[in-house]
Amino acid sequence: MFISHLTLKNWRNFKHIDVPLRERVFVIGPNACGKSNFLDALRFLRDVARSGGGLQEAVRLRGGVSKIRCLSARSKPDVSIEITMSDEDTGTQRWKYTLVFSQSGGGVVDVVAKVKNETVCGENGASIHIRPDNKDREDERLLQYTHLEQPTANASFRDIADFFSGMQYLHIVPQLVRDPQSFVKTANTEDFYGRDFLERVKRTGERVRHSYLRKIEQALVSAVPQFERLTMENDDMGVPHLQMRYRHWRSGGARQREDQFSDGTLRMIGLLWSLLDGTRPLLLEEPELSLNREIVGKLGALIYRMQRQKRRQVIVSTHSGDLLADPGIGAEEVLLMAPGAEGTEVRPASSHDEIRRFLKSGMTIGEAALPFTRPEKVDQLDLFQ
């Protein structure tokens, strides 16, 4: 199952977008246009569905409804997320989930998020679950909670809750992997940036962990000079460490722990692990950072091969022309973001007449589409004193 359509209303940068998604998606656009916020809409539903999360916690982590709501919302303040999930083989709809919420309270009454509408449609498009229902009308406090987050209420559509809660987002920050103790971790906040990456690897079953590390090792042999082997070992205190062995004049080779790895090596290990670990949608933010451009040019094909083995959807935000130089990336897989006075617009690159003409002339999708993400006044930086 994969996300085949996403509709957002009044979410962050987006007053209203309605876009189809493929099993591999590349999101491009200028800085501050909403690429991260686009991915965060999916993370939001995952946070709602996960155990220990829920609507109120997901909203709180983002600063409240007022911080989530688009500045262009004006007289229509409700925030809406609608997700269509389809079968990978047939492309037919399996589920559609809609959540509409707003802010309630203020003054002496606590400010909370309130469900305005929660609808689930099945394979034939018929609604099988609609809120508010009679119980909600009798007790409005129930509208502070979605049925998505409640096992006693989502029995008829638990597949959706499991699908959302299994989505993954990982954006490795090398400094956090090298020295996790130097950064304060907020209670009940999930680690998206690699602070607990080594613990996550350690918690994986030994057989699966060994298999994943051997596959990552095969890739690193091609990408990292003199590299020979990747292992995980615990120190005397039981703390897990990644260890790499390099060819060296010593018979046993030279060894390094993760605190000596380069940024690019750590990010590549994290990227490969996240691609291997799981079957639900994976959200990747600028995977090209710190990597050699020749490696970046292979990422599109690498993602495709690994996702086809796992049958999982991968959604990537990127600025990289090297990544998008891959001739195997189609215009229908690229979403182009364009900020405007009424929020950011999003459309598939395949719907853009000029981009289609460029592609027919032999350009790659990077050459054809990235010029449309160029900031309008970027040339004025030449005048900066």
PyMOL commands that set and color helices and strands:
alter all, ss='L'
color gray80, all
select helices_A, chain A and resi 35-49+55-61+65-68+134-138+140-144+155-165+174-178+180-182+197-203+206-223+258-260+263-276+293-310+323-325+331-333+349-351+353-360+365-373+378-383
alter helices_A, ss='H'
color red, helices_A
select strands_A, chain A and resi 2-11+14-20+24-28+79-86+93-106+109-121+127-131+168-169+227-234+240-246+254-257+282-285+314-317+334-340+343-348
alter strands_A, ss='S'
color yellow, strands_A
deselect
rebuild
show_as cartoon
